[in-house]
Structures are given as C-alpha cells and as structure tokens.
C-alpha cells in the first residue's frame, strides 16, 4: 500500500504545482474555469488509474478506490482555499 500512497501523493503534488501555474497566468475567468475543470478531471483519472493498477496487483479495488477520495478531497480543498 505504500507505493499506492506514494503515487497518490505525487498526483496531489503535481496538482498543486499545476494549479499554482494556472493561477499565476493571465487567463480570463472562463479560461481559468476550463483549466481548473481539466485539472480536476486529470487528477480524478490519475487517481482512479492508480487504484486500478494496484488492485490488479494486490486486489481490494473497492478499498483502494475509496482511498483515492481522500487524495481527491485534498486537491478539492486546495482549489477551494486558493481560488
């Protein structure tokens, strides 16, 4: 499970760096909204893929998939606090 957590942490770290780059750009509100939406979708997909990969290796897809919600929630909270 430690590799699972490490990979999820990396996705969160990448999200934060990408978010900060987008926030610092000169995009208008519609463009920002589109970029943030794409970023959240990307995070959700990456976390889901990590859960699938590790469940194939270790089993327990449900447990791993639910665990990704904690990481996804961290990204969402960061987004809400920094917009």
ABEGO torsion letter per residue (X at the ends): XAAAAAAAAAAAAAAAAAAAAAAABABBAAAAAAAAAAAAAAAAAAAAAAAAAAAAAAEGAAAAAAAAAAAAAAAAAAAAAAX
